[in-house]
Amino acid sequence: MALAKKNQLYSNHVTAWNEVWKKGRIDVSDNKGLAKSVYGCLYYILSSLPLKEDTNWPFIGLSPGDLAHGAYKKDYEGHVFWDQETWMYPPIQMFFPDLAKIMLKTRTRTLDAARHNAIQKRLKGAKYPWESAFTGAETSPSNDTATYEIHINGDISLAVRQYLYSTWDVDFLKNEKGFDMVLGIADFWESRSVVGKGGKLEIHSVDGPDEYHFNVNNSVYTNYVAKI
């Protein structure tokens, strides 16, 4: 990579970002404040993503506090949550499917760790951690959230479904662990469920997105994403 010539760094930066924005963005008319917020959010997400996959330096995911500010006991310590698949992923998948795939592969890369997480809980399949980092092991400081906020697994499946509907990238399923990951998540849900009234499967003792209601049975959101 050649070094930028004197006084060219800024112009090169502007040119590079113009090329990125041409690929896709969300424009807001007649509301400058909202437009700045939307552009800013997309800018910071894109700034935190690698432009292409590098197997020597695997991408570990997007944190709601971002890795640059992952101080001890602050900014979620740079850990990756459901925010990656649920809130940050959809606009990237819509405009930059190649980058969306890199985001999904942060989960396929740690599939073995997710399987180990399930074994530790005496469950089947693959249990993705509520908070994860490089290894894919559970990094949540709270055993309660690690145990009960299991909708993260359905959030990942939902992101995979969105990706496939948009790209029809069957190779991701066949040759890049996509199918193995989704199957592992399905096996986890089956082993985490109990048979309720009428013979229907239920999921007990969970925390849904509403964290103010703790250890509930049959969270609507959790049950829904478990079906995906």
TAZITA-V278732 format. One record per run of one state. SS is the DSSP state (2 for helix, 1 for strand, 0 for the rest). FROM is the first residue (numbers start at 1). TO is the last residue. If there is no record, write none. Layout:
BEGIN
SS | FROM | TO
SS | FROM | TO
END
This chain:
BEGIN
0 | 1 | 8
2 | 9 | 23
0 | 24 | 31
2 | 32 | 47
0 | 48 | 66
2 | 67 | 69
0 | 70 | 74
2 | 75 | 78
0 | 79 | 79
1 | 80 | 80
0 | 81 | 82
2 | 83 | 95
0 | 96 | 96
2 | 97 | 108
0 | 109 | 110
2 | 111 | 120
0 | 121 | 131
1 | 132 | 132
0 | 133 | 142
2 | 143 | 148
0 | 149 | 150
2 | 151 | 167
0 | 168 | 169
2 | 170 | 175
0 | 176 | 177
2 | 178 | 192
0 | 193 | 193
1 | 194 | 195
0 | 196 | 196
2 | 197 | 199
0 | 200 | 200
1 | 201 | 202
0 | 203 | 205
1 | 206 | 206
0 | 207 | 215
1 | 216 | 216
0 | 217 | 219
2 | 220 | 226
0 | 227 | 228
END
